[in-house]
């Protein structure tokens, strides 16, 4: 039976979600809310949604499923608003927030006793691009789509959501909201603090040592890439997961102090163990498997500095979907090849490796 789906927030996540739902459920009616007219117009013109509004409450009573793809504060505000609306009995309400405890707790409080079902969610996918204009039906492919059930998640709710979102081609997983926030504080939230702190430190240092700017390539570039993330979103994330993130900061201070002591003492064995243990731990983790925020499969090609060499490789890869291409031209230390090509899945990366290896004598490295 055809359903009516209401997506509140037609940014990159919401608009891409609409495309994914339409891929497997073309008969479903998709309604969209967005404050700005530009995103509403784009979503309508490109067939992502069937109807649009800038009045959130107007479409809510029509929906079988309501998905809030909005900043955390606005998500909570709309949950409170939904509590006072005359919704369909048994409507599923979900979200896409990067932290879950605060949202789930507010939903359990304000929606208690209402004939609704609420399940928290966090699709771990993203891009440096924003807005409905950047929507991509494959944005969630092989990425984790995390559900954090609540006391209002009745039997069958998750199965209905997985069926609704089957066209996203995501990897669905269930986890407790508090545990979600603990895990993401370590592997997502805290790294953003580190990247921004490193940028701040380097910017100040470069005022007296200006060559620091010129030599900042390779590992520095990779470590600080996420410092370009949207500040409003990250402010909201940190303040909604405060206690856990403060624990991670305190823990990291102790670890920095420990390696500092080893350096001070000149303890060569301890320093060697510090780096070796980190190397072994990273190799053992599932970092290279698609499933986290902004994950990609990277292939490095050591090409000569010759005219048209990049065009030659791109011609070999015609028909292969690329996420990004980067030329590492300044500092070759700690990079694996001058040309870095990122793919969305392992199949495309392996195909590219085969084509380049068979048709050139360039060294190809997968990382």
C-alpha positions, 0 to 999 in steps of 0.5 A: 500500500502506498504511503505518504512520507514527510521529510522535514529539511531538504538539505543534502541528507533529506533530499538524498533520502527522498531520492533513495526512497523514490528509487524503491518506492516510486508510488509513495508520496513524498512531502517536503518541508524547508524554510528556504524557497531555493531548496524547495524549488530544486527538490520539486523541479528535480522530482525529489518530492511531490509537494513542498511547504514552509509551514512544518505543521501543515503536512504533518497530519498527512504523513505515515512516516515523518523524518526530521533531517534538521539541526539538533535544536530544531529537531527537538523543537519540532518533536515538541510541536508534533506532540500537539498536532493531530497526527495519524495513529501509528505514525512513525517519527524519526530523525537524522541527528548526529547525537542521539541521547538528547533527541531520544530523551525529548521524544520519550518525554513529549510524545509519551502517551501519543499514538505515535512510534519514535525511533532515533536514527543517524545516517553516517554519510555526508559530503563537503557539499550542501543543499538539495542541489547536491543531493545524491541517490547513492550518498548512503550506499554501504554507509551505516544507517544507525537506529537508536530505538526508544521506549516508543519504538514498538514491534515492527517499527524498525522493519518498516523503516528498513523497508522504506529506506531500502533504496538507500542501499545503506547498512542498517544497525541498531544501538542504544542511544547513549552508547551511540553517543559514546562511540561517536564522541571518540571516532567522530566528535573528538577528531573534529576537536583535534583537527581544529585545535591543530589548525589553530596551533599551526596558524599561530605558529606560522606567524613566526615560522611562515614556512609552516604554511608551505610545508603543510601537506601530506599527513597534515592535510589529511589530519586537518581536512575535517577542520573545514566542517560547518561550525554551527553543526559542530557547536550543536553536536558538542553541546548535546554530547558534552559529558562524553566529549569532555571525558575524551578530552581528559583521556587524550591529555593523559596520553599526550602527557605520557608520550611527552614523558617518554620523549623527556626521558629519552626512552627510545623503546617506549617511543618505538612501542608508541608508534608501533602499537598505533600502527598495528591497531590501525591496521586491525581496525575496519577503517578501510571499509565503507561505513563511517562519515565521509568514508571512501576507497582511495587509490594512489598512482605514482605518475611521472610529471608529464603532459597529459598523464592525468588525462590518460588515466582518467580516460582509462577510468571512463564510466567509473564513478569517482568521488574525488581526485587529488594531486599531491604535488608539493610534499611527497613525504608520507604520501603513497603516490602523486595522484590520489583517486577516491571511489565510493565502493571497493568494486570501482576501486579494484576495477580502476587498479586493474585498468591502470596496472594493465595499461600503464607501468605506473605504481598503484597503491591501495590504502 
